[in-house]
C-alpha cells in the first residue's frame, strides 16, 4: 500500500503542467496617466473632450469629461474606447469595415487600442468632443504619456 501511495504522488507531480506566464494588464495608474496626458493635450490645444480608458476586457478603468464638453460626448468616448479594446483596432479603422451592426463596434474615429512595447494588447482609450483628427491626436498624446503604444510593432 505504501508503494502505491508513493507511486501515486510521484505520478501526480510528474504530470503537472508548467505555470503560464501572466498576461500583462492595463493598470489604473497607466490608465490615469493616459487620461491625464490626454487632458493636458486638450488644454494646450483648447479642446473640450471626454476621455474613457478601458482594459482589454472592456471594463472602464478611468473617465474624465472636461467642464466645457457636451454631456453627449461622454457615452461616445466610452463607445470608441470599448470598441478599440474589443476589436484591437482603432475605431477609425472599424468605421471603414462597414459593419455598423457588429456588437459594440464604433463607427467614428477617436478610439485607439493600447499595446505593450512587444505588441501585447492592454485595452484602449477613447476621446470625443473635438474634430476626429484632434480626438485621435489627444488619444495618442495620452498613450505616449503612459509610455505605451497605439500600434503593434
MDAnalysis code that builds the backbone (N, CA, C; Angstrom):
import MDAnalysis as mda
import numpy as np

u = mda.Universe.empty(459, n_residues=153, atom_resindex=np.repeat(np.arange(153), 3), trajectory=True)
u.add_TopologyAttr("name", ["N", "CA", "C"] * 153)
u.add_TopologyAttr("resid", np.arange(1, 154))
u.add_TopologyAttr("resname", ["UNK", "UNK", "UNK", "UNK", "UNK", "UNK", "UNK", "UNK", "UNK", "UNK", "UNK", "UNK", "UNK", "UNK", "UNK", "UNK", "UNK", "UNK", "UNK", "UNK", "UNK", "UNK", "UNK", "UNK", "UNK", "UNK", "UNK", "UNK", "UNK", "UNK", "UNK", "UNK", "UNK", "UNK", "UNK", "UNK", "UNK", "UNK", "UNK", "UNK", "UNK", "UNK", "UNK", "UNK", "UNK", "UNK", "UNK", "UNK", "UNK", "UNK", "UNK", "UNK", "UNK", "UNK", "UNK", "UNK", "UNK", "UNK", "UNK", "UNK", "UNK", "UNK", "UNK", "UNK", "UNK", "UNK", "UNK", "UNK", "UNK", "UNK", "UNK", "UNK", "UNK", "UNK", "UNK", "UNK", "UNK", "UNK", "UNK", "UNK", "UNK", "UNK", "UNK", "UNK", "UNK", "UNK", "UNK", "UNK", "UNK", "UNK", "UNK", "UNK", "UNK", "UNK", "UNK", "UNK", "UNK", "UNK", "UNK", "UNK", "UNK", "UNK", "UNK", "UNK", "UNK", "UNK", "UNK", "UNK", "UNK", "UNK", "UNK", "UNK", "UNK", "UNK", "UNK", "UNK", "UNK", "UNK", "UNK", "UNK", "UNK", "UNK", "UNK", "UNK", "UNK", "UNK", "UNK", "UNK", "UNK", "UNK", "UNK", "UNK", "UNK", "UNK", "UNK", "UNK", "UNK", "UNK", "UNK", "UNK", "UNK", "UNK", "UNK", "UNK", "UNK", "UNK", "UNK", "UNK", "UNK", "UNK", "UNK", "UNK", "UNK"])
u.atoms.positions = np.array([
    [0.832, -1.197, 0.000],
    [0.000, 0.000, 0.000],
    [0.870, 1.252, 0.000],
    [1.977, 1.228, 0.804],
    [2.864, 2.392, 0.849],
    [3.469, 2.657, -0.524],
    [3.780, 1.594, -1.238],
    [4.355, 1.746, -2.566],
    [3.353, 2.393, -3.513],
    [2.086, 1.993, -3.410],
    [1.037, 2.562, -4.254],
    [0.872, 4.059, -3.998],
    [0.853, 4.467, -2.728],
    [0.699, 5.882, -2.374],
    [1.885, 6.682, -2.892],
    [3.085, 6.165, -2.709],
    [4.280, 6.861, -3.179],
    [4.252, 6.995, -4.695],
    [3.858, 5.931, -5.384],
    [3.788, 5.970, -6.845],
    [2.729, 6.964, -7.311],
    [1.597, 7.009, -6.637],
    [0.539, 7.952, -6.996],
    [1.008, 9.388, -6.821],
    [1.724, 9.665, -5.749],
    [2.242, 11.023, -5.508],
    [3.242, 11.415, -6.585],
    [4.147, 10.501, -6.925],
    [5.129, 10.792, -7.966],
    [4.454, 11.002, -9.320],
    [3.452, 10.213, -9.614],
    [2.729, 10.363, -10.876],
    [2.036, 11.717, -10.948],
    [1.454, 12.144, -9.855],
    [0.773, 13.441, -9.828],
    [1.762, 14.574, -10.046],
    [2.932, 14.468, -9.445],
    [3.946, 15.504, -9.621],
    [4.487, 15.515, -11.042],
    [4.624, 14.353, -11.621],
    [5.177, 14.245, -12.962],
    [4.242, 14.730, -14.053],
    [2.968, 14.830, -13.791],
    [2.023, 15.249, -14.827],
    [1.578, 16.695, -14.679],
    [2.164, 17.415, -13.756],
    [1.735, 18.806, -13.593],
    [2.236, 19.640, -14.763],
    [1.423, 20.565, -15.185],
    [1.757, 21.433, -16.313],
    [2.585, 22.610, -15.818],
    [3.455, 23.123, -16.684],
    [4.218, 24.301, -16.282],
    [3.285, 25.498, -16.105],
    [3.667, 26.387, -15.229],
    [2.850, 27.579, -14.985],
    [2.862, 28.470, -16.222],
    [1.734, 29.080, -16.511],
    [1.657, 30.008, -17.629],
    [2.162, 31.368, -17.179],
    [2.814, 32.049, -18.093],
    [3.279, 33.398, -17.790],
    [2.061, 34.303, -17.652],
    [2.071, 35.188, -16.677],
    [0.921, 36.084, -16.519],
    [0.812, 37.038, -17.705],
    [-0.425, 37.341, -18.081],
    [-0.674, 38.303, -19.153],
    [-0.501, 39.709, -18.600],
    [0.039, 40.599, -19.408],
    [0.122, 41.982, -18.942],
    [-1.278, 42.579, -18.859],
    [-1.479, 43.464, -17.907],
    [-2.773, 44.121, -17.755],
    [-2.569, 45.631, -17.722],
    [-3.586, 46.344, -18.124],
    [-3.571, 47.795, -18.043],
    [-3.944, 48.178, -16.619],
    [-3.014, 48.763, -15.903],
    [-3.262, 49.140, -14.512],
    [-4.003, 50.471, -14.445],
    [-4.578, 50.728, -13.282],
    [-5.240, 52.019, -13.092],
    [-4.223, 53.153, -13.241],
    [-3.011, 52.974, -12.706],
    [-2.005, 54.034, -12.798],
    [-1.683, 54.378, -14.253],
    [-1.520, 53.363, -15.095],
    [-1.257, 53.622, -16.517],
    [-2.463, 54.276, -17.180],
    [-3.654, 53.811, -16.840],
    [-4.875, 54.401, -17.396],
    [-4.997, 55.868, -16.980],
    [-4.675, 56.168, -15.733],
    [-4.743, 57.549, -15.246],
    [-3.709, 58.427, -15.948],
    [-2.515, 57.889, -16.223],
    [-1.509, 58.659, -16.960],
    [-1.996, 58.949, -18.381],
    [-2.673, 57.974, -18.990],
    [-3.233, 58.220, -20.329],
    [-4.283, 59.320, -20.271],
    [-5.194, 59.201, -19.323],
    [-6.256, 60.208, -19.166],
    [-5.645, 61.587, -18.958],
    [-4.691, 61.681, -18.041],
    [-4.098, 62.975, -17.714],
    [-3.272, 63.539, -18.868],
    [-2.585, 62.672, -19.612],
    [-1.837, 63.129, -20.786],
    [-2.759, 63.676, -21.856],
    [-3.884, 63.031, -22.028],
    [-4.878, 63.499, -22.999],
    [-5.498, 64.820, -22.534],
    [-5.799, 64.920, -21.246],
    [-6.341, 66.180, -20.713],
    [-5.362, 67.330, -20.919],
    [-4.069, 67.087, -20.688],
    [-3.059, 68.131, -20.882],
    [-3.019, 68.559, -22.353],
    [-3.059, 67.592, -23.254],
    [-3.082, 67.896, -24.684],
    [-4.316, 68.726, -25.033],
    [-5.457, 68.332, -24.515],
    [-6.705, 69.048, -24.799],
    [-6.626, 70.491, -24.308],
    [-6.105, 70.692, -23.117],
    [-5.988, 72.064, -22.582],
    [-5.041, 72.900, -23.439],
    [-3.891, 72.309, -23.806],
    [-2.907, 73.029, -24.625],
    [-3.494, 73.438, -25.975],
    [-4.396, 72.623, -26.491],
    [-4.969, 72.867, -27.818],
    [-6.381, 73.434, -27.771],
    [-6.789, 73.859, -26.580],
    [-8.100, 74.478, -26.374],
    [-9.246, 73.600, -26.894],
    [-9.190, 72.315, -26.525],
    [-10.230, 71.355, -26.880],
    [-11.087, 71.073, -25.657],
    [-12.314, 70.664, -25.868],
    [-13.215, 70.248, -24.789],
    [-13.654, 68.823, -25.093],
    [-13.126, 67.873, -24.332],
    [-13.350, 66.466, -24.663],
    [-13.751, 65.645, -23.445],
    [-14.214, 64.446, -23.751],
    [-14.397, 63.398, -22.750],
    [-13.421, 62.288, -23.106],
    [-12.902, 61.611, -22.084],
    [-11.887, 60.577, -22.267],
    [-12.294, 59.355, -21.459],
    [-12.262, 58.196, -22.103],
    [-12.544, 56.936, -21.413],
    [-11.404, 55.967, -21.685],
    [-11.001, 55.234, -20.656],
    [-9.962, 54.215, -20.806],
    [-10.526, 52.895, -20.291],
    [-10.484, 51.882, -21.156],
    [-10.983, 50.542, -20.822],
    [-9.845, 49.529, -20.869],
    [-9.947, 48.486, -20.069],
    [-8.968, 47.406, -20.150],
    [-9.325, 46.486, -21.311],
    [-8.517, 45.455, -21.506],
    [-8.711, 44.562, -22.652],
    [-10.074, 43.869, -22.637],
    [-10.632, 43.661, -21.455],
    [-11.943, 43.010, -21.337],
    [-13.099, 43.990, -21.506],
    [-12.798, 45.270, -21.742],
    [-13.849, 46.261, -21.936],
    [-14.377, 46.873, -20.656],
    [-13.648, 46.699, -19.550],
    [-14.072, 47.300, -18.272],
    [-13.485, 48.704, -18.153],
    [-14.326, 49.651, -17.775],
    [-13.896, 51.037, -17.616],
    [-12.923, 51.156, -16.450],
    [-11.742, 51.744, -16.717],
    [-10.751, 51.973, -15.664],
    [-10.773, 53.412, -15.173],
    [-10.946, 54.354, -16.094],
    [-10.994, 55.761, -15.702],
    [-11.710, 56.562, -16.788],
    [-12.239, 57.704, -16.366],
    [-13.031, 58.537, -17.262],
    [-12.898, 59.985, -16.819],
    [-12.942, 60.901, -17.776],
    [-12.977, 62.335, -17.467],
    [-13.770, 63.048, -18.550],
    [-14.537, 64.048, -18.124],
    [-15.214, 64.940, -19.071],
    [-14.882, 66.350, -18.652],
    [-14.286, 67.093, -19.562],
    [-13.927, 68.471, -19.266],
    [-15.198, 69.293, -19.078],
    [-15.109, 70.338, -18.264],
    [-16.277, 71.149, -17.926],
    [-17.017, 71.671, -19.157],
    [-16.285, 72.049, -20.176],
    [-16.899, 72.655, -21.353],
    [-17.448, 71.629, -22.341],
    [-17.154, 70.359, -22.142],
    [-17.578, 69.321, -23.096],
    [-19.056, 69.002, -22.924],
    [-19.705, 68.743, -24.020],
    [-21.118, 68.365, -24.005],
    [-21.296, 67.038, -23.273],
    [-22.425, 66.866, -22.629],
    [-22.664, 65.606, -21.917],
    [-22.775, 64.431, -22.881],
    [-23.183, 64.670, -24.107],
    [-23.337, 63.585, -25.082],
    [-22.014, 62.913, -25.416],
    [-20.915, 63.655, -25.336],
    [-19.631, 63.074, -25.732],
    [-19.130, 62.031, -24.733],
    [-19.672, 62.011, -23.544],
    [-19.253, 61.025, -22.543],
    [-19.495, 59.605, -23.035],
    [-20.705, 59.331, -23.474],
    [-21.034, 57.993, -23.972],
    [-20.267, 57.665, -25.243],
    [-20.033, 58.664, -26.071],
    [-19.330, 58.424, -27.332],
    [-17.871, 58.061, -27.070],
    [-17.213, 58.748, -26.139],
    [-15.825, 58.412, -25.800],
    [-15.731, 56.985, -25.279],
    [-16.662, 56.605, -24.441],
    [-16.676, 55.251, -23.891],
    [-16.927, 54.217, -24.990],
    [-17.833, 54.516, -25.898],
    [-18.147, 53.633, -27.025],
    [-16.905, 53.402, -27.886],
    [-16.184, 54.483, -28.194],
    [-14.973, 54.377, -29.010],
    [-13.909, 53.539, -28.304],
    [-13.730, 53.776, -27.013],
    [-12.724, 53.040, -26.248],
    [-13.059, 51.553, -26.157],
    [-14.299, 51.244, -25.824],
    [-14.714, 49.826, -25.727],
    [-14.549, 49.112, -27.061],
    [-14.886, 49.786, -28.149],
    [-14.743, 49.188, -29.474],
    [-13.278, 48.877, -29.768],
    [-12.397, 49.838, -29.529],
    [-10.971, 49.626, -29.793],
    [-10.401, 48.529, -28.895],
    [-10.862, 48.454, -27.648],
    [-10.404, 47.397, -26.740],
    [-10.899, 46.033, -27.206],
    [-12.149, 45.964, -27.621],
    [-12.760, 44.697, -28.033],
    [-12.165, 44.163, -29.327],
    [-12.028, 45.029, -30.318],
    [-11.595, 44.584, -31.639],
    [-10.088, 44.704, -31.857],
    [-9.398, 45.495, -31.023],
    [-7.952, 45.627, -31.153],
    [-7.501, 46.507, -32.300],
    [-8.407, 47.307, -32.816],
    [-8.107, 48.218, -33.920],
    [-8.637, 49.603, -33.589],
    [-8.014, 50.647, -34.170],
    [-8.553, 51.994, -33.975],
    [-9.995, 52.067, -34.468],
    [-10.797, 52.872, -33.794],
    [-12.198, 52.988, -34.207],
    [-12.329, 53.620, -35.589],
    [-11.324, 54.383, -36.032],
    [-11.353, 54.903, -37.405],
    [-11.269, 53.750, -38.401],
    [-10.531, 52.694, -38.062],
    [-10.446, 51.515, -38.934],
    [-11.752, 50.734, -38.916],
    [-12.302, 50.516, -37.732],
    [-13.545, 49.738, -37.664],
    [-14.689, 50.481, -38.353],
    [-14.615, 51.800, -38.393],
    [-15.634, 52.575, -39.111],
    [-15.613, 52.236, -40.598],
    [-14.424, 51.957, -41.132],
    [-14.289, 51.627, -42.560],
    [-14.671, 50.178, -42.872],
    [-14.845, 49.349, -41.858],
    [-15.218, 47.949, -42.098],
    [-16.639, 47.830, -42.644],
    [-17.425, 48.865, -42.473],
    [-18.803, 48.896, -42.975],
    [-19.658, 47.758, -42.414],
    [-19.521, 47.533, -41.114],
    [-20.372, 46.556, -40.415],
    [-20.952, 47.223, -39.164],
    [-21.770, 48.258, -39.351],
    [-22.253, 49.033, -38.210],
    [-23.115, 48.241, -37.235],
    [-23.568, 47.063, -37.630],
    [-24.397, 46.270, -36.720],
    [-23.579, 45.277, -35.895],
    [-22.260, 45.236, -36.092],
    [-21.421, 44.352, -35.273],
    [-21.516, 44.805, -33.816],
    [-21.526, 43.882, -32.882],
    [-21.700, 44.244, -31.466],
    [-20.634, 45.220, -30.968],
    [-21.076, 46.364, -30.487],
    [-20.191, 47.335, -29.852],
    [-19.191, 48.015, -30.755],
    [-19.339, 47.889, -32.053],
    [-18.337, 48.457, -32.956],
    [-18.560, 49.959, -33.119],
    [-17.471, 50.709, -32.999],
    [-17.551, 52.159, -33.177],
    [-17.398, 52.484, -34.652],
    [-18.137, 53.459, -35.089],
    [-18.096, 53.879, -36.488],
    [-17.611, 55.319, -36.611],
    [-16.785, 55.751, -35.660],
    [-16.200, 57.088, -35.680],
    [-14.797, 57.013, -35.096],
    [-13.882, 57.789, -35.646],
    [-12.509, 57.807, -35.161],
    [-12.395, 58.453, -33.791],
    [-11.334, 58.089, -33.067],
    [-11.082, 58.650, -31.737],
    [-10.847, 57.595, -30.682],
    [-11.009, 56.322, -31.039],
    [-10.705, 55.225, -30.129],
    [-9.449, 54.524, -30.601],
    [-8.470, 54.361, -29.714],
    [-7.216, 53.702, -30.084],
    [-6.929, 52.544, -29.142],
    [-6.514, 51.400, -29.697],
    [-6.094, 50.306, -28.829],
    [-4.751, 50.658, -28.191],
    [-4.442, 50.003, -27.100],
    [-3.192, 50.248, -26.375],
    [-2.454, 48.919, -26.257],
    [-1.144, 48.959, -26.567],
    [-0.321, 47.756, -26.563],
    [0.938, 47.953, -25.724],
    [1.501, 46.828, -25.270],
    [2.806, 46.853, -24.619],
    [3.860, 47.113, -25.693],
    [5.105, 47.321, -25.273],
    [6.190, 47.562, -26.219],
    [6.365, 46.390, -27.177],
    [6.067, 45.165, -26.708],
    [6.219, 43.999, -27.581],
    [4.920, 43.625, -28.302],
    [3.906, 44.485, -28.228],
    [2.704, 44.308, -29.025],
    [1.566, 43.536, -28.394],
    [1.630, 43.281, -27.099],
    [0.516, 42.569, -26.464],
    [-0.580, 43.569, -26.089],
    [-1.850, 43.230, -26.361],
    [-2.946, 44.173, -26.115],
    [-3.206, 44.395, -24.627],
    [-3.498, 45.653, -24.284],
    [-3.788, 46.024, -22.896],
    [-5.191, 46.581, -22.719],
    [-5.721, 47.249, -23.729],
    [-7.011, 47.920, -23.607],
    [-7.108, 49.002, -24.653],
    [-7.739, 50.124, -24.291],
    [-7.920, 51.197, -25.267],
    [-8.286, 52.503, -24.582],
    [-8.137, 53.577, -25.343],
    [-8.562, 54.911, -24.917],
    [-9.503, 55.456, -25.989],
    [-10.537, 56.138, -25.554],
    [-11.467, 56.770, -26.478],
    [-11.635, 58.231, -26.121],
    [-11.659, 59.075, -27.138],
    [-11.791, 60.520, -26.939],
    [-12.894, 61.027, -27.852],
    [-13.711, 61.939, -27.336],
    [-14.774, 62.536, -28.137],
    [-15.004, 63.970, -27.684],
    [-15.411, 64.808, -28.637],
    [-15.750, 66.186, -28.309],
    [-15.114, 67.202, -29.225],
    [-14.140, 66.777, -30.003],
    [-13.478, 67.680, -30.935],
    [-13.498, 67.023, -32.317],
    [-12.983, 67.691, -33.348],
    [-12.916, 67.032, -34.657],
    [-12.140, 65.711, -34.551],
    [-12.460, 64.763, -35.403],
    [-11.884, 63.419, -35.321],
    [-10.363, 63.438, -35.239],
    [-9.711, 64.239, -36.068],
    [-8.247, 64.284, -36.061],
    [-7.722, 64.720, -34.696],
    [-8.407, 65.652, -34.056],
    [-7.996, 66.120, -32.728],
    [-8.282, 65.075, -31.662],
    [-9.405, 64.366, -31.781],
    [-9.688, 63.273, -30.845],
    [-8.571, 62.235, -30.904],
    [-8.157, 61.880, -32.121],
    [-7.097, 60.883, -32.299],
    [-5.777, 61.400, -31.741],
    [-5.434, 62.650, -32.035],
    [-4.183, 63.227, -31.531],
    [-4.172, 63.267, -30.007],
    [-5.308, 63.557, -29.407],
    [-5.422, 63.589, -27.949],
    [-5.207, 62.187, -27.376],
    [-5.826, 61.190, -27.995],
    [-5.653, 59.806, -27.546],
    [-4.193, 59.384, -27.670],
    [-3.549, 59.753, -28.775],
    [-2.132, 59.421, -28.971],
    [-1.266, 60.077, -27.901],
    [-1.574, 61.329, -27.552],
    [-0.819, 62.020, -26.500],
    [-0.978, 61.297, -25.168],
    [-2.172, 60.822, -24.893],
    [-2.400, 60.074, -23.661],
    [-1.610, 58.785, -23.616],
    [-1.593, 58.074, -24.721],
    [-0.850, 56.810, -24.784],
    [0.641, 57.068, -24.599],
    [1.166, 58.108, -25.252],
    [2.585, 58.460, -25.084],
    [2.895, 58.808, -23.635],
    [1.992, 59.524, -22.980],
    [2.217, 59.931, -21.585],
    [2.357, 58.728, -20.659],
    [1.744, 57.615, -21.030],
    [1.829, 56.398, -20.216],
    [2.986, 55.504, -20.646],
    [3.721, 55.907, -21.683],
    [4.838, 55.101, -22.157],
    [4.407, 53.831, -22.873],
    [3.209, 53.860, -23.450],
    [2.678, 52.694, -24.154],
    [2.607, 53.003, -25.643],
    [2.024, 52.108, -26.416],
    [1.945, 52.330, -27.858],
    [0.550, 52.050, -28.386],
    [0.216, 52.703, -29.508],
    [-1.107, 52.563, -30.117],
    [-1.101, 51.580, -31.275],
    [0.068, 51.067, -31.620],
    [0.178, 50.119, -32.729],
    [1.015, 48.926, -32.303],
    [0.796, 47.827, -32.981],
    [1.637, 46.648, -32.750],
    [2.970, 46.884, -33.451],
    [4.068, 46.371, -32.895],
    [5.376, 46.559, -33.573],
    [5.450, 45.787, -34.881],
])
